[in-house]
Amino acid sequence: MLLDADFVRELEVLRRRLEIRARSGAAGEHLAKRRGGSAEFHEHRPYTAGDDMRRIDWAAYARSGEPVIKVFRAEEDVVARLLCDTSASLDFGTPSKIDVARRLAAAVGYMTLMSAERAQLVVTAGGATRDHRPARGKNGLPALLRHLDEVRTGGQTDLASGIDTVVRKSPRPGMLVVLSDFFDPGPVLSALDRAVATGHDVVLTQVVAREEIEPDYEGDWTLEDAETGALVELTMDPA
């Protein structure tokens, strides 16, 4: 399960802290820069300790007896695009790197959607990039999780192409979260520079397996590249 109950509770604690910081002006400036001046009502959510009491919908409280907060969305809000590398090298490790990447994407998506923002999953491998329709608000979470469950690995990495595709297809800049092992010899840095130059807020998350950081092998080995099939012979000494 990508989001079990314990994980969700941890994410909620973090989200509340970030909301409090945003209200105090310590965070959230990147959203304010891109939003228009007008906003529309989006949904209600339960009041929790630390929320601004001025946002309580007293009419709804009178009807239900439960305090709820009005959540508004700006007419020109941004999208958090979750670019997930699904090349064959991600299918390695215990747990596998792709499982870790999917769970991280689910966590970022949850934080985004529960804050009444939009999140979009984009998967890339082998030069092909597939983008799903952006989800919005808590009602969009099931679709995002379903798409993440359907993610499969395969093919060679071409992360630069995936980044360029996201930038080209984005109607306006937003947040771009890249999840990958970054085992890519291609021009990834140039693609990231182009994303930043067009106004995207870029977050890089490198996912690696413990076996790659602390390999528990000794002696002579022949290693095969998971994506190209190339063979490398080497000798490993104990650490």
Secondary structure, DSSP 8 states (H G I E B T S, - for coil): --S-HHHHHHHHHHHHHHHHHHHTTSS-HHHHHH--S-EEEEEEEE--TTS-GGGB-HHHHHHHSS-EEEEEEETT--EEEEEEE-SGGGS-TTTTHHHHHHHHHHHHHHHHHTTT-EEEEEEEETTEEEE---EETGGGHHHHHHHHHT----S---HHHHHHHHHHH-SS--EEEEEE-----SSHHHHHHHHHHTT-EEEEEE---HHHHS----EEEEEE-TTT--EEEEEE---
